[in-house]
């Protein structure tokens, strides 16, 4: 039994798979950076107006 391989289809499929994997890796890195930024911002205390006032100055 002889099977003819269409190398154009195999090559196109290989390129599509490489592009898909590259896109997924880039998207994962972008999402990871956004997630880290969100976590860091949630751990910081929000500035309250009382902390911004200087205690030596009287209004």
C-alpha positions in Angstrom: 0.0 0.0 0.0 1.5 3.3 -1.1 0.4 6.5 0.5 1.1 9.8 -1.2 1.8 12.7 1.2 0.8 16.2 0.2 3.7 18.2 1.6 2.0 21.5 1.0 -0.8 20.5 3.4 1.6 19.1 6.0 3.8 22.3 5.8 0.8 24.6 6.0 -0.5 22.7 9.0 2.9 22.8 10.7 3.1 26.5 10.2 -0.4 27.0 11.5 0.4 25.0 14.7 3.6 27.0 15.3 1.7 30.3 14.9 -1.0 29.1 17.3 1.5 28.0 19.9 3.3 31.4 19.6 0.1 33.3 19.9 -1.0 31.4 23.0 2.4 31.9 24.7 2.3 35.7 24.0 -1.3 36.0 25.2 -0.5 34.0 28.4 2.4 36.3 29.2 0.3 39.4 28.7 -2.5 38.0 30.9 0.0 37.0 33.5 1.4 40.5 33.7 -2.1 42.0 33.9 -2.9 39.5 36.7 0.2 40.4 38.6 -0.5 44.1 38.3 -4.0 43.5 39.6 -2.8 41.5 42.6 -0.2 44.1 43.5 -2.7 46.9 43.3 -5.2 45.0 45.4 -2.6 44.5 48.1 -1.7 48.2 48.4 -3.7 50.3 50.8 -5.7 53.0 49.1 -4.6 56.5 50.2 -7.0 58.0 52.7 -7.5 61.8 53.0 -6.3 61.6 56.7 -2.9 60.2 55.7 -2.3 63.0 53.2 -2.7 65.8 55.7 0.3 67.2 57.5 -0.3 67.0 61.2 1.9 70.1 61.9 -0.3 72.4 59.8 -3.6 73.6 61.3 -6.4 74.6 59.1 
